[in-house]
């Protein structure tokens, strides 16, 4: 597998990305259409969970540290649930 990642050209309108406003309750993304995504957290640690209708808590989620970007292989059609300990945001970019 290549060590390089191709991110869609944002100016052409082909990239899909979402910014989720997070809080102390589980927030869900819309369905993801990519096989690989990049998630970037805001100024707080975030907890995430993936699935067809995921609900995340600070006790059952995968931890992404604050101000971090992580790549995930993804099943097309699934969603991301995100929670933080206070108001923040999380961005999701489809990579392919």
C-alpha positions in Angstrom: 0.0 0.0 0.0 1.2 3.5 -0.8 2.4 5.7 1.9 0.8 8.7 0.1 -2.8 9.7 0.5 -4.8 11.5 -2.2 -7.3 14.0 -0.8 -10.0 15.1 -3.2 -9.7 18.5 -4.7 -11.9 20.7 -2.4 -12.3 23.4 -5.0 -14.0 21.0 -7.5 -16.8 20.1 -5.0 -15.9 16.4 -5.1 -14.7 16.1 -1.5 -17.2 15.2 1.2 -16.5 16.7 4.6 -18.4 17.4 7.8 -17.8 19.4 10.9 -19.6 18.1 13.9 -20.2 20.4 16.9 -19.6 18.2 19.9 -20.7 18.4 23.4 -21.4 16.1 26.4 -24.1 14.2 24.5 -23.5 11.9 21.6 -23.6 13.6 18.2 -23.9 11.6 15.0 -22.5 12.3 11.5 -24.4 11.8 8.3 -23.6 8.5 6.4 -20.1 8.4 5.2 -19.6 7.4 1.5 -15.8 6.8 1.6 -13.7 3.8 2.4 -11.2 5.9 4.3 -11.7 9.0 6.4 -9.5 11.5 8.3 -10.9 12.7 11.6 -9.5 15.9 13.2 -10.4 16.8 16.8 -10.7 20.3 18.3 -9.3 21.5 21.6 -10.6 18.5 23.6 -10.2 14.8 23.7 -13.0 13.1 21.8 -14.6 9.7 22.0 -15.9 8.1 18.8 -17.8 5.0 17.8 -18.6 3.7 14.3 -21.7 1.9 13.0 -25.1 2.1 11.2 -26.6 4.1 14.1 -23.8 4.5 16.7 -24.2 6.1 20.1 -21.0 6.9 22.0 -20.3 7.6 25.7 -17.0 8.4 27.4 -17.0 4.8 28.6 -17.5 2.9 25.4 -15.8 5.1 22.7 -12.5 5.0 21.0 -10.3 7.9 22.3 -8.9 10.5 19.9 -6.7 13.1 21.8 -7.2 16.8 21.4 -5.8 18.5 18.3 -5.1 15.2 16.5 -5.8 13.9 13.1 -6.3 10.1 12.6 -7.1 8.0 9.5 -9.7 5.2 9.6 -10.7 2.6 7.1 -14.4 2.8 6.9 -17.5 0.8 5.7 -19.5 2.9 3.3 -22.8 3.9 4.7 -21.8 3.8 8.3 -21.8 6.9 10.6 -19.6 8.3 13.3 -20.8 9.2 16.8 -18.7 11.7 18.7 -18.7 13.0 22.2 -16.4 15.3 24.2 -16.3 16.6 27.8 -17.4 20.1 26.8 -18.3 22.1 23.6 -15.8 21.6 20.8 -15.8 20.3 17.2 -14.6 17.4 15.1 -14.0 17.3 11.3 -14.4 14.3 9.1 -13.0 14.3 5.5 -13.6 11.5 3.0 -10.3 10.5 1.5 -11.4 8.1 -1.2 
